[in-house]
Amino acid sequence: MANIKSAKKRILVNETKAARNKSIKSGVKTAVKKVDAAVAEGNKEAAGVALQNAISTIDKAASKGVYHKNTASRKISRLTKAVNGVE
């Protein structure tokens, strides 16, 4: 355990940030799962709506620094490709 006041503060701040990041990542995973489920059903309308929601969620995560911008772009690209493949 840290003895120095600044080190103790860093531990508290890091815990807070880790909890925030975990929450945001969980939201992204949920949004991606909804898109995947709609694609698996073959429901193009639901997939499109879920995709818009997922893109918004992923972009917010990237803007907050939870995901690197290239990671966010890759996730969005793969989801869009999957939705466009639905007949």
N, C-alpha and C positions, 0 to 999 in steps of 0.2 A: 504494500500500500504506500502511496505517495505521502511524503511528509511536507513538501513545499506547497505553499498555498496556491501558486499558479498551476502546479501539476495536478492538484486536487480539482481545481476549476476545469482544467482541460479534460479530465476524466468525466466530469458532469456534462460538459458541453458535447463531448464525443458521444456519450450515451443518448443525449437528446437528438443529435443529428442522425445517429444510427437508427433510432426509432422512426424519425421522419422519413429517412430514405427507405426503410423497410416498408412503411405504409405506402409510399408512392410506388415502389416496385410491385407490391402486392396488387395495387390498383391496375397497373399496366398488365400484369399477368391475367387478371380477371377479364380485362377488356379483350386481350388476345384470345382467351379461351372462348369468349362469346362469339368472336368472329369465326374461329375454327369450328365451333358447333354449328353455326349457321351455314358454313361452307359444306360441312359434312352432311347436313340435311338437304343441301341443294337449293336452299331458299335464298334467291338472289337479293330480294328486297331487304330481308332481315340482315343479310350479310353486309349490304351497303350501309345500312343504318349503323350496324355494329362497327363497321370499318371507320366511319366518320368519328364515332365516339373514341375508338381506339387510337386513331391518329391524333386527336386532340389530347388524349391522356399521355401518349408517348411524347408529343411535342412539349407538353408542360413539364414532364419529367426531365427532358433534355435541357429545357431552359433553366431549371432549378439545379442542374449539375448532377443529377442522380445518374443519368446516362450520358455517355459521350455522344456528340452530335452524329458521328458516323454510325454508331450503334443504333441510335434512334432511326436514322434514315434507312438502315438495313432492315430493321423490324417493320417499318412502314412499307418498304418496297416488297418484302415477302408477303405481307398480309394483302396488299393491293393486288399482287400477282395471283394469289390464291382466290380472291374474290372475283377477279376478272376471268378466271378459269371456270367459274360456275356457269353451267348452262341452264 
